[in-house]
């Protein structure tokens, strides 16, 4: 079997490495930092601990499949997972609040009807029915198969928008998240709910296609899961599975370029000049200029691969975190995840995608009931999170700007955690500048999941490249960002290498 070099130790790259090792290949992972996991990080301070990347797992079947295919111990034997219930609580600008149960369509509909009235639950349920149709139409080509040579078929939006007749004017159909909210949902709070889903994934509601309905559909259908010890524990389990399959890791081994020989990838060269030969190379990070000298890995309109990510979207946002160490026990009725919605979502969108700081962002408040996150039961670890413009568009090294943004998040969080300022012992701020430094992601941007529609502008590059023997896994490649999607990309790359270009994904 072949020697395979994997660049980066993110979740997609490790998923590919474990699968390739099981297939008999000799796999070496070269990671620029001193640890694994990519964006799946952990911050600890005086007995408190916080995830600094993803915090919940959706579509756990992706990692269950990885562990089934790479060893005897199933996922649940390697990490402890629990469903978060309620999945989320939402506080709207008018003071209305609603808690949405986990993985229960009927429960969500009932909760929305009770909290919002006016048939809001029925309207949301009908919207999710249309989202299910979009899921059924696009699931395989969008998530489970390598990107097809005729990827342009995914440029058509699979969401069956309602056709709305208008007096003396032509009928209209929603084509974006914002239009779905305005034209199909019966309540502006439901529109804010859908906008919040899109924004949390780094998508501009005004431009993102209606197919973004897949995001709330996936969460509300397959559930939200918390991993004891945080998502970092999942990364640890995947890393240990790689080690058990004899994958070798070289930390502090930054790759300068991919070695090319006879028109194909033939290994990697590290910054210190060391050359490691390989029959295949898997890039588990966003390609950077000079990685493959003289090679353009993708071209717009190429029939074999998809255009570059983010085409037509502008700068890809990042995440602003405030990690709070609080005195006082976590109340027994505390909700794991609360979203505090602003009064003016349009102003927030314009700021995030216009390279400015939003005066009042949507704030996600995370309060895990996990003893490993706190020194004892007389304290609580709370994370505040907002989607913000990337570093570069905003100078996230500016101390005054950081303080202003952190204060805005704390102000909003007070609606979910009364008295939060009085309980504060320590606050750690992490911005896209820290994300860029830790992961190498330009601007600290966080890739969004791939979406059909919008002419293909929200797809990501295919896992194959124009250089034979070079493949791409992780959030910057098909099928895009997020824990589940990264795991899928690893499975697709492994399948392409093991079975060849005829590989069509899981059946």
PLY file of the C-alpha trace (Angstrom):
ply
format ascii 1.0
element vertex 507
property float x
property float y
property float z
element edge 506
property int vertex1
property int vertex2
end_header
0.00 0.00 0.00
1.01 3.63 -0.48
2.64 6.13 1.81
0.24 9.00 2.43
1.13 12.45 3.79
-1.66 14.39 5.49
-1.20 18.13 5.99
-2.89 19.29 9.18
-4.47 17.47 12.11
-7.97 18.95 11.99
-11.06 16.77 12.32
-11.48 16.17 8.58
-7.82 15.37 8.12
-7.77 12.93 11.06
-10.98 11.28 9.83
-9.30 10.67 6.48
-6.08 9.47 8.14
-7.83 6.86 10.31
-9.82 5.47 7.38
-6.76 5.33 5.12
-4.70 3.56 7.78
-7.41 0.91 8.19
-7.23 0.36 4.43
-3.57 -0.57 4.84
-1.84 2.68 3.90
1.12 4.11 5.85
-0.12 7.50 6.98
1.85 10.40 8.45
0.15 13.61 9.60
2.18 16.84 9.54
0.73 19.50 11.85
2.12 23.05 12.10
1.10 23.47 15.76
1.93 21.32 18.76
-1.45 19.65 19.05
-4.29 18.08 17.09
-7.87 19.15 16.47
-7.52 22.29 14.34
-10.30 24.66 15.40
-11.47 22.23 18.10
-9.58 23.82 20.98
-9.85 24.05 24.75
-8.96 26.88 27.13
-8.36 26.26 30.85
-7.99 28.77 33.67
-7.85 28.04 37.42
-10.09 24.99 37.25
-12.44 26.35 34.57
-12.42 24.92 31.04
-14.06 26.04 27.80
-14.37 24.87 24.21
-12.90 27.48 21.86
-14.35 25.98 18.68
-17.52 23.98 18.06
-19.51 23.30 21.20
-22.23 20.87 20.11
-22.32 17.90 17.76
-25.02 17.58 15.12
-25.41 14.53 12.86
-23.49 12.25 15.26
-23.98 9.41 12.74
-20.95 10.78 10.87
-18.61 10.02 13.78
-20.42 6.83 14.69
-19.64 5.62 11.17
-16.01 6.68 11.51
-15.55 4.67 14.70
-17.41 1.63 13.33
-15.25 1.62 10.19
-11.93 2.07 12.00
-12.09 -0.20 15.06
-14.04 -2.39 17.43
-14.94 0.28 20.00
-18.00 2.36 18.96
-18.13 6.10 19.45
-20.20 5.90 22.64
-17.56 3.66 24.21
-14.91 6.31 23.55
-16.82 9.46 24.56
-19.91 10.12 26.66
-22.61 11.98 24.75
-25.95 13.34 25.88
-28.76 15.03 23.99
-29.19 18.66 24.99
-32.81 19.21 26.00
-34.14 21.76 25.40
-31.98 22.10 22.32
-32.09 25.87 22.57
-33.87 28.77 24.22
-34.57 31.96 22.27
-35.09 35.40 23.75
-36.45 37.92 21.25
-36.19 41.69 21.32
-39.78 42.11 22.54
-39.03 39.97 25.59
-40.76 36.84 24.29
-38.88 33.63 25.11
-39.33 30.09 23.85
-37.50 26.84 24.59
-37.31 24.36 21.72
-37.14 20.66 22.64
-34.45 18.44 21.15
-35.26 16.37 18.04
-39.03 16.68 18.42
-40.94 18.28 15.54
-44.24 18.11 17.42
-42.61 19.55 20.54
-41.11 22.47 18.62
-44.44 23.26 16.96
-46.25 23.17 20.30
-43.62 25.33 22.02
-43.77 27.98 19.30
-47.58 28.01 19.34
-47.63 28.46 23.10
-44.95 31.18 23.21
-45.72 33.14 20.04
-49.34 32.28 19.27
-51.00 33.12 15.99
-50.26 29.79 14.35
-46.49 30.35 14.59
-45.84 26.68 15.34
-47.81 25.53 12.32
-45.98 28.01 10.07
-42.60 26.76 11.33
-43.69 23.13 10.96
-44.76 23.72 7.35
-41.44 25.46 6.71
-39.58 22.41 8.08
-41.66 20.18 5.80
-40.35 22.15 2.83
-36.86 21.97 4.32
-37.22 18.18 4.49
-38.01 18.15 0.77
-34.84 20.16 0.13
-32.89 17.68 2.31
-34.24 14.69 0.38
-33.42 16.32 -2.96
-29.87 17.37 -2.16
-28.56 15.13 0.64
-26.57 12.64 -1.45
-24.93 14.96 -4.00
-24.39 17.72 -1.44
-23.12 15.71 1.53
-22.49 12.04 0.82
-20.86 11.97 -2.62
-17.71 13.52 -4.07
-18.56 16.66 -5.97
-19.79 15.61 -9.40
-18.19 16.78 -12.64
-21.55 18.38 -13.45
-21.64 20.18 -10.11
-23.63 22.96 -11.77
-26.81 20.95 -11.06
-26.33 21.96 -7.43
-26.61 25.57 -8.51
-30.39 25.13 -8.53
-31.99 25.72 -5.13
-33.70 22.54 -3.86
-35.93 24.43 -1.44
-39.55 24.33 -2.75
-40.43 27.94 -2.01
-44.09 28.81 -1.94
-45.38 30.49 -5.08
-47.13 33.66 -3.99
-49.59 35.33 -6.34
-49.87 39.13 -6.23
-52.55 41.41 -7.62
-51.48 43.02 -10.91
-47.91 41.78 -10.43
-46.10 38.57 -11.28
-45.95 35.80 -8.68
-42.89 35.64 -6.48
-40.93 32.90 -4.69
-38.43 33.28 -1.88
-34.85 32.73 -2.97
-32.91 33.77 0.14
-33.10 33.27 3.90
-34.41 36.80 4.39
-37.09 36.35 1.74
-38.25 33.07 3.30
-38.58 34.86 6.62
-40.48 37.79 5.15
-42.74 35.93 2.71
-43.32 32.47 4.21
-43.06 32.74 7.99
-45.97 34.32 9.76
-44.14 36.11 12.55
-41.03 38.36 12.55
-39.73 36.34 15.49
-39.77 33.21 13.30
-37.86 35.17 10.68
-35.33 36.13 13.37
-35.11 32.46 14.36
-34.22 31.42 10.79
-31.83 34.36 10.38
-30.14 33.28 13.61
-29.51 29.79 12.28
-27.92 31.20 9.11
-25.80 33.76 10.95
-24.55 31.20 13.49
-23.06 29.27 10.56
-21.45 32.42 9.15
-24.00 32.95 6.38
-25.44 36.29 5.31
-29.25 35.92 5.55
-29.76 38.56 2.85
-27.71 36.54 0.31
-27.68 32.92 1.49
-30.00 30.74 -0.58
-33.30 29.45 0.75
-31.62 26.01 0.86
-30.11 27.15 4.16
-33.38 25.72 5.51
-31.37 22.47 5.71
-29.54 23.86 8.75
-32.50 24.15 11.15
-33.92 20.96 9.63
-30.76 18.98 10.47
-30.54 20.35 14.00
-34.21 19.88 14.81
-34.41 16.43 13.18
-31.16 14.76 14.25
-30.70 16.61 17.50
-27.98 18.50 19.36
-25.48 16.47 21.36
-23.02 17.51 24.06
-19.81 15.55 24.56
-18.71 15.27 28.19
-15.43 17.13 28.53
-16.39 19.29 25.57
-15.90 18.74 21.86
-12.18 18.62 22.56
-12.86 15.16 24.05
-14.21 14.08 20.65
-11.04 15.34 18.97
-9.00 13.40 21.55
-10.95 10.23 20.76
-10.39 10.63 17.01
-6.69 11.27 17.60
-6.41 8.16 19.77
-8.22 6.13 17.11
-5.61 7.34 14.60
-2.80 6.27 16.93
-4.43 2.86 17.41
-4.44 2.45 13.62
-0.69 3.29 13.54
-1.04 6.78 12.08
2.14 8.78 12.77
1.92 12.43 13.85
4.65 15.03 13.35
3.78 18.10 15.43
5.60 21.34 14.76
5.99 20.05 11.22
4.77 22.90 9.02
4.58 22.03 5.34
6.06 24.61 2.98
4.97 23.01 -0.27
3.66 19.90 -1.92
6.36 18.09 -3.90
5.40 17.43 -7.50
7.02 14.76 -9.70
6.03 13.60 -13.16
2.87 15.66 -13.05
1.47 14.37 -9.73
1.83 14.94 -5.99
4.81 12.98 -4.71
5.25 14.15 -1.11
5.72 17.23 1.04
8.57 19.55 1.92
8.68 20.99 5.44
9.86 24.48 6.35
13.19 23.05 7.52
13.78 21.56 4.07
12.99 17.98 5.00
11.27 16.13 2.15
8.90 13.23 2.84
7.92 11.15 -0.18
4.33 9.99 -0.53
2.13 8.35 -3.10
-0.79 10.62 -2.15
-1.08 13.91 -0.26
-4.16 15.01 1.68
-4.44 18.70 2.46
-6.48 19.22 5.61
-6.37 23.01 5.56
-7.25 25.90 3.27
-4.73 26.00 0.39
-2.33 28.91 0.54
-0.36 30.52 -2.30
2.85 28.68 -3.07
1.68 25.37 -1.61
1.86 23.82 -5.09
4.23 26.05 -7.11
2.95 26.70 -10.61
-0.32 24.86 -10.02
-3.81 26.31 -9.83
-5.73 23.71 -7.87
-9.17 24.89 -8.96
-10.46 27.14 -11.74
-13.82 28.84 -11.96
-16.05 26.91 -14.32
-13.82 23.84 -14.42
-15.91 20.78 -15.29
-13.96 18.55 -12.90
-13.94 20.60 -9.75
-15.96 23.32 -8.05
-14.96 27.01 -7.91
-13.23 28.45 -4.91
-15.21 28.74 -1.65
-17.02 31.95 -0.85
-17.52 33.02 -4.46
-19.88 35.97 -4.33
-20.11 35.95 -0.52
-17.46 38.48 0.48
-15.26 37.98 3.54
-16.03 34.84 5.56
-16.85 35.76 9.20
-15.27 34.46 12.37
-16.30 34.02 16.01
-15.94 36.31 19.03
-15.89 34.47 22.36
-16.02 35.64 25.95
-15.13 32.81 28.34
-16.56 33.57 31.78
-15.52 32.10 35.11
-18.42 32.75 37.49
-18.91 32.40 41.22
-22.13 30.67 42.21
-23.61 27.33 41.22
-25.28 26.65 37.89
-29.05 26.66 38.54
-30.73 23.28 38.05
-33.13 24.77 35.50
-30.43 26.51 33.44
-30.63 25.92 29.67
-27.49 24.68 27.92
-27.83 27.03 24.91
-29.69 30.35 24.78
-29.77 32.76 21.84
-30.49 36.40 22.60
-31.75 38.05 19.40
-31.29 41.78 18.68
-34.05 44.18 17.72
-32.36 45.04 14.42
-31.02 41.93 12.72
-30.46 43.88 9.51
-28.00 46.23 11.21
-26.12 43.26 12.63
-25.92 41.60 9.21
-24.66 44.80 7.60
-21.96 45.14 10.25
-20.76 41.53 10.13
-20.60 41.37 6.34
-19.56 44.98 5.92
-16.43 44.66 8.05
-17.68 46.54 11.11
-18.50 45.85 14.74
-22.22 45.33 15.41
-23.59 47.47 18.21
-26.00 44.70 19.24
-25.12 41.21 17.94
-26.99 37.95 18.28
-25.41 36.35 21.34
-25.29 32.63 22.05
-24.98 31.83 25.76
-23.62 28.35 26.58
-24.00 26.88 30.08
-22.95 23.21 29.98
-23.82 21.08 33.00
-20.41 19.40 33.02
-18.26 19.07 36.18
-15.11 19.08 34.05
-15.76 22.73 33.10
-15.60 24.13 36.64
-13.48 23.74 39.75
-16.48 22.69 41.88
-20.26 22.95 42.05
-20.04 26.39 43.65
-18.86 27.84 40.34
-19.99 27.90 36.72
-18.27 28.20 33.33
-20.24 30.17 30.73
-19.32 30.92 27.12
-20.67 33.87 25.14
-20.39 33.68 21.36
-21.19 35.97 18.42
-20.53 35.88 14.69
-18.32 38.81 13.70
-16.34 40.17 10.76
-12.96 38.47 10.23
-9.63 39.84 11.40
-8.38 42.25 8.78
-11.80 43.65 7.99
-11.82 44.54 11.69
-8.61 44.96 13.70
-9.27 42.45 16.46
-5.95 43.27 18.11
-7.38 46.69 19.09
-7.84 46.47 22.87
-10.59 49.09 23.01
-12.55 47.36 20.24
-12.22 43.99 21.96
-13.46 45.46 25.24
-16.40 47.16 23.51
-17.47 43.95 21.81
-17.08 41.90 24.99
-19.20 44.43 26.87
-21.95 44.18 24.22
-22.00 40.39 24.62
-22.13 40.68 28.41
-24.98 43.17 28.21
-27.04 40.84 26.03
-26.14 37.77 28.13
-27.68 39.44 31.18
-31.08 38.60 29.71
-30.22 34.89 29.86
-28.10 34.89 33.03
-29.42 37.50 35.47
-26.70 39.08 37.62
-23.93 37.79 35.39
-21.66 40.81 35.96
-21.90 40.50 39.74
-20.85 36.83 39.55
-17.84 37.45 37.31
-14.44 36.22 38.52
-12.51 36.19 35.24
-13.20 36.83 31.55
-11.05 35.62 28.67
-11.66 37.14 25.25
-10.91 35.27 22.04
-11.39 36.89 18.65
-10.76 35.96 15.02
-7.21 37.23 15.56
-6.58 34.39 18.05
-8.30 31.91 15.74
-5.99 32.96 12.91
-2.92 32.59 15.11
-3.97 29.20 16.49
-5.24 27.54 13.32
-3.64 29.42 10.44
-7.08 30.23 8.99
-6.84 33.53 7.13
-8.61 36.23 9.12
-9.72 33.66 11.67
-12.59 32.84 9.32
-14.78 29.82 10.02
-16.07 28.01 6.89
-19.80 27.50 6.53
-21.44 24.25 5.40
-21.96 23.87 1.66
-25.39 24.81 0.30
-27.04 24.15 -3.03
-28.57 27.04 -4.93
-27.30 30.54 -5.77
-25.64 29.20 -8.91
-23.17 27.17 -6.84
-21.73 30.16 -4.98
-22.13 28.41 -1.62
-20.47 25.16 -2.60
-16.85 24.39 -1.70
-13.98 23.04 -3.79
-14.13 19.36 -4.64
-11.96 16.91 -2.69
-10.00 16.19 -5.89
-7.68 18.85 -7.26
-6.15 19.49 -10.67
-2.91 17.90 -9.45
-3.25 14.09 -9.50
-2.54 12.55 -6.12
-3.46 15.71 -4.16
-6.78 15.71 -2.25
-8.41 18.18 0.13
-10.32 17.42 3.35
-11.77 19.60 6.08
-14.08 22.58 6.28
-12.63 24.47 3.32
-13.45 21.62 0.94
-16.61 19.77 -0.09
-19.03 19.53 1.76
-17.93 22.52 3.84
-17.54 23.61 7.44
-18.84 22.16 10.69
-17.92 19.04 12.64
-20.20 16.68 10.74
-19.28 18.09 7.35
-15.57 17.87 8.10
-16.00 14.22 9.06
-17.84 13.61 5.78
-15.00 15.20 3.81
-12.54 12.79 5.44
-14.69 9.83 4.42
-14.93 11.12 0.83
-11.17 11.64 0.49
-10.43 8.19 1.90
-12.94 6.66 -0.51
-11.42 8.45 -3.51
-7.91 7.26 -2.63
-8.86 3.68 -1.78
-11.44 3.09 -4.53
-10.34 5.60 -7.14
-12.27 8.20 -9.09
-15.20 5.82 -9.49
-16.00 6.12 -5.77
-19.52 7.47 -5.31
-19.79 7.76 -1.54
-21.80 5.83 1.06
-24.76 3.80 -0.14
0 1
1 2
2 3
3 4
4 5
5 6
6 7
7 8
8 9
9 10
10 11
11 12
12 13
13 14
14 15
15 16
16 17
17 18
18 19
19 20
20 21
21 22
22 23
23 24
24 25
25 26
26 27
27 28
28 29
29 30
30 31
31 32
32 33
33 34
34 35
35 36
36 37
37 38
38 39
39 40
40 41
41 42
42 43
43 44
44 45
45 46
46 47
47 48
48 49
49 50
50 51
51 52
52 53
53 54
54 55
55 56
56 57
57 58
58 59
59 60
60 61
61 62
62 63
63 64
64 65
65 66
66 67
67 68
68 69
69 70
70 71
71 72
72 73
73 74
74 75
75 76
76 77
77 78
78 79
79 80
80 81
81 82
82 83
83 84
84 85
85 86
86 87
87 88
88 89
89 90
90 91
91 92
92 93
93 94
94 95
95 96
96 97
97 98
98 99
99 100
100 101
101 102
102 103
103 104
104 105
105 106
106 107
107 108
108 109
109 110
110 111
111 112
112 113
113 114
114 115
115 116
116 117
117 118
118 119
119 120
120 121
121 122
122 123
123 124
124 125
125 126
126 127
127 128
128 129
129 130
130 131
131 132
132 133
133 134
134 135
135 136
136 137
137 138
138 139
139 140
140 141
141 142
142 143
143 144
144 145
145 146
146 147
147 148
148 149
149 150
150 151
151 152
152 153
153 154
154 155
155 156
156 157
157 158
158 159
159 160
160 161
161 162
162 163
163 164
164 165
165 166
166 167
167 168
168 169
169 170
170 171
171 172
172 173
173 174
174 175
175 176
176 177
177 178
178 179
179 180
180 181
181 182
182 183
183 184
184 185
185 186
186 187
187 188
188 189
189 190
190 191
191 192
192 193
193 194
194 195
195 196
196 197
197 198
198 199
199 200
200 201
201 202
202 203
203 204
204 205
205 206
206 207
207 208
208 209
209 210
210 211
211 212
212 213
213 214
214 215
215 216
216 217
217 218
218 219
219 220
220 221
221 222
222 223
223 224
224 225
225 226
226 227
227 228
228 229
229 230
230 231
231 232
232 233
233 234
234 235
235 236
236 237
237 238
238 239
239 240
240 241
241 242
242 243
243 244
244 245
245 246
246 247
247 248
248 249
249 250
250 251
251 252
252 253
253 254
254 255
255 256
256 257
257 258
258 259
259 260
260 261
261 262
262 263
263 264
264 265
265 266
266 267
267 268
268 269
269 270
270 271
271 272
272 273
273 274
274 275
275 276
276 277
277 278
278 279
279 280
280 281
281 282
282 283
283 284
284 285
285 286
286 287
287 288
288 289
289 290
290 291
291 292
292 293
293 294
294 295
295 296
296 297
297 298
298 299
299 300
300 301
301 302
302 303
303 304
304 305
305 306
306 307
307 308
308 309
309 310
310 311
311 312
312 313
313 314
314 315
315 316
316 317
317 318
318 319
319 320
320 321
321 322
322 323
323 324
324 325
325 326
326 327
327 328
328 329
329 330
330 331
331 332
332 333
333 334
334 335
335 336
336 337
337 338
338 339
339 340
340 341
341 342
342 343
343 344
344 345
345 346
346 347
347 348
348 349
349 350
350 351
351 352
352 353
353 354
354 355
355 356
356 357
357 358
358 359
359 360
360 361
361 362
362 363
363 364
364 365
365 366
366 367
367 368
368 369
369 370
370 371
371 372
372 373
373 374
374 375
375 376
376 377
377 378
378 379
379 380
380 381
381 382
382 383
383 384
384 385
385 386
386 387
387 388
388 389
389 390
390 391
391 392
392 393
393 394
394 395
395 396
396 397
397 398
398 399
399 400
400 401
401 402
402 403
403 404
404 405
405 406
406 407
407 408
408 409
409 410
410 411
411 412
412 413
413 414
414 415
415 416
416 417
417 418
418 419
419 420
420 421
421 422
422 423
423 424
424 425
425 426
426 427
427 428
428 429
429 430
430 431
431 432
432 433
433 434
434 435
435 436
436 437
437 438
438 439
439 440
440 441
441 442
442 443
443 444
444 445
445 446
446 447
447 448
448 449
449 450
450 451
451 452
452 453
453 454
454 455
455 456
456 457
457 458
458 459
459 460
460 461
461 462
462 463
463 464
464 465
465 466
466 467
467 468
468 469
469 470
470 471
471 472
472 473
473 474
474 475
475 476
476 477
477 478
478 479
479 480
480 481
481 482
482 483
483 484
484 485
485 486
486 487
487 488
488 489
489 490
490 491
491 492
492 493
493 494
494 495
495 496
496 497
497 498
498 499
499 500
500 501
501 502
502 503
503 504
504 505
505 506
